[in-house]
C-alpha cells in the first residue's frame, strides 16, 4: 500500500518529479564519468611504470635503495627464488642487475641505465617480444643489447648497429664493451623509452664484473591491490638482516603524492557537485511539503498516523533517487566501457605534462563497478537525510491548521 501510494504521488506532479530525477541522473552521470576517468588515469600511470618495469614489490640487499651502487648488490640465490615462487598470487620472480653507463654511437654520447635481464623470466613483466619494433630479442647467452626506441631515435641508430658502453663496475673496476644492437623496443612510458639499455643477465654480470651478483629481485603479481599483503608474505621468507623489501609505493613516493594530490582535487569537485544536487533535491522536497500541507491535514484528520505519512514521503524520495541513479548508471556505463576500450588521447598542455613526468598521454577510464555503487549509495544517503525536513514538519503539524492552509 505504501509503495502504491508513493508511486501515485510521484506522478501527481510530473514536471516536479522529472526535474528531480533528471538532476539526480546528471549528478550520477558526471560523478561516475569524472571518477572513472580519474581512477583510470591513476591506473594507467601505475601500469606504465609499476606493471611494465618496477614491479609491485622488490627485494634488494639491505641499504641498496639509499645508495644504489653495484657494491650493494647480492649473490643470486636460486633457493630464495624457488621459495618466493611458491607464494600465492605471484606470477613471476625476476632477477635484475642495474647499473649506469655512458652509451655512445658515432659522435653522440648519453648516460643510460644498463640493465641485465633474463628475457625468458621477463615475459611476465617487460615482455620484450610484444614491444619489439625493430630487430629481434636477444637470447640469454647472446652478447648484444636491446634499447628503448626513444634512445635509439636520439642516436639515429637501428637494429644491428653497434653501441659502445663505458662505465664503472663492481668495486670500481672499469666496465667497457662494444655491442651490436639486437633490437629496439618501445615502452608506453617515455621515461623508460628514453633511458634504458638491456643486456642478457650473464653478459651484464661480466660487463660490470659482478660474477653471480644481482641488484634486485622484482616480484610480479596478478593483483596489484595486494602489494602490502604480498610484502608481508615475502617478509616471512627472507632475512631482514640481509635483504630489504620495498613495495612500489615506497619506491615511488612521488607517484603516490601526485595521485593523492590530484585525487584530492577531484574529491573537492565531487563534493561541490553533490552540494548542488543536495540543494536541488531539498528544494523539491520543500515545495512538495508546502504544496501538500492540506493533504497531510486531511490524512491526519481521518486518523492516519504521522509515521505512516513520513514513510510514504521517504519511499517517494527514495523512488525518485533510485530511478535517477539507475538511469544515470545506464547512461554512464556504456561510455565508460567504450572509452576504456578506445582510450582518450590527450593533446596540448595536458599531454605534455604527462609526458614530462614519463607517463603515456592516454586515459582509459576505470571500469571498476565500485565507482557506480559508491555514488549510488551517496545519492541514496543524501536523499534519506533530506527527508528529515518533512518528517519534522509532519511531526509538528496540526490537522485543523493544515486544512486551513
C-alpha positions, 0 to 999 in steps of 0.5 A, spaced: 500 500 500 505 504 501 509 503 495 502 504 491 501 510 494 508 513 493 508 511 486 501 515 485 504 521 488 510 521 484 506 522 478 501 527 481 506 532 479 510 530 473 514 536 471 516 536 479 518 529 479 522 529 472 526 535 474 528 531 480 530 525 477 533 528 471 538 532 476 539 526 480 541 522 473 546 528 471 549 528 478 550 520 477 552 521 470 558 526 471 560 523 478 561 516 475 564 519 468 569 524 472 571 518 477 572 513 472 576 517 468 580 519 474 581 512 477 583 510 470 588 515 469 591 513 476 591 506 473 594 507 467 600 511 470 601 505 475 601 500 469 606 504 465 611 504 470 609 499 476 606 493 471 611 494 465 618 495 469 618 496 477 614 491 479 609 491 485 614 489 490 622 488 490 627 485 494 634 488 494 640 487 499 639 491 505 641 499 504 641 498 496 635 503 495 639 509 499 645 508 495 644 504 489 651 502 487 653 495 484 657 494 491 650 493 494 648 488 490 647 480 492 649 473 490 643 470 486 640 465 490 636 460 486 633 457 493 630 464 495 627 464 488 624 457 488 621 459 495 618 466 493 615 462 487 611 458 491 607 464 494 600 465 492 598 470 487 605 471 484 606 470 477 613 471 476 620 472 480 625 476 476 632 477 477 635 484 475 642 487 475 642 495 474 647 499 473 649 506 469 653 507 463 655 512 458 652 509 451 655 512 445 654 511 437 658 515 432 659 522 435 653 522 440 654 520 447 648 519 453 648 516 460 643 510 460 641 505 465 644 498 463 640 493 465 641 485 465 635 481 464 633 474 463 628 475 457 625 468 458 623 470 466 621 477 463 615 475 459 611 476 465 613 483 466 617 487 460 615 482 455 620 484 450 617 480 444 610 484 444 614 491 444 619 489 439 619 494 433 625 493 430 630 487 430 629 481 434 630 479 442 636 477 444 637 470 447 640 469 454 647 467 452 647 472 446 652 478 447 648 484 444 643 489 447 636 491 446 634 499 447 628 503 448 626 506 441 626 513 444 634 512 445 635 509 439 631 515 435 636 520 439 642 516 436 639 515 429 641 508 430 637 501 428 637 494 429 644 491 428 648 497 429 653 497 434 653 501 441 659 502 445 658 502 453 663 505 458 662 505 465 664 503 472 663 496 475 663 492 481 668 495 486 670 500 481 673 496 476 672 499 469 666 496 465 667 497 457 664 493 451 662 494 444 655 491 442 651 490 436 644 492 437 639 486 437 633 490 437 629 496 439 623 496 443 618 501 445 615 502 452 608 506 453 612 510 458 617 515 455 621 515 461 623 508 460 623 509 452 628 514 453 633 511 458 634 504 458 639 499 455 638 491 456 643 486 456 642 478 457 643 477 465 650 473 464 653 478 459 651 484 464 654 480 470 661 480 466 660 487 463 660 490 470 664 484 473 659 482 478 660 474 477 653 471 480 651 478 483 644 481 482 641 488 484 634 486 485 629 481 485 622 484 482 616 480 484 610 480 479 603 479 481 596 478 478 593 483 483 596 489 484 591 491 490 595 486 494 602 489 494 602 490 502 599 483 503 604 480 498 610 484 502 608 481 508 608 474 505 615 475 502 617 478 509 616 471 512 621 468 507 627 472 507 632 475 512 631 482 514 638 482 516 640 481 509 635 483 504 630 489 504 623 489 501 620 495 498 613 495 495 612 500 489 609 505 493 615 506 497 619 506 491 615 511 488 613 516 493 612 521 488 607 517 484 603 516 490 603 524 492 601 526 485 595 521 485 593 523 492 594 530 490 590 530 484 585 525 487 584 530 492 582 535 487 577 531 484 574 529 491 573 537 492 569 537 485 565 531 487 563 534 493 561 541 490 557 537 485 553 533 490 552 540 494 548 542 488 544 536 487 543 536 495 540 543 494 536 541 488 533 535 491 531 539 498 528 544 494 523 539 491 522 536 497 520 543 500 515 545 495 512 538 495 511 539 503 508 546 502 504 544 496 501 538 500 500 541 507 492 540 506 493 533 504 497 531 510 491 535 514 486 531 511 490 524 512 491 526 519 484 528 520 481 521 518 486 518 523 492 516 519 498 516 523 504 521 522 509 515 521 505 512 516 505 519 512 513 520 513 514 513 510 510 514 504 514 521 503 521 517 504 519 511 499 517 517 494 524 520 495 527 514 495 523 512 488 525 518 485 533 517 487 533 510 485 530 511 478 535 517 477 541 513 479 539 507 475 538 511 469 544 515 470 548 508 471 545 506 464 547 512 461 554 512 464 556 505 463 556 504 456 561 510 455 565 508 460 566 501 457 567 504 450 572 509 452 576 504 456 576 500 450 578 506 445 582 510 450 582 518 450 588 521 447 590 527 450 593 533 446 596 540 448 598 542 455 595 536 458 599 531 454 605 534 455 605 534 462 604 527 462 609 526 458 614 530 462 613 526 468 614 519 463 607 517 463 603 515 456 598 521 454 592 516 454 586 515 459 582 509 459 577 510 464 576 505 470 571 500 469 571 498 476 563 497 478 565 500 485 565 507 482 557 506 480 555 503 487 559 508 491 555 514 488 549 510 488 549 509 495 551 517 496 545 519 492 541 514 496 544 517 503 543 524 501 536 523 499 534 519 506 537 525 510 533 530 506 527 527 508 528 529 515 525 536 513 518 533 512 518 528 517 519 534 522 514 538 519 509 532 519 511 531 526 509 538 528 503 539 524 496 540 526 490 537 522 485 543 523 491 548 521 493 544 515 486 544 512 486 551 513 492 552 509 
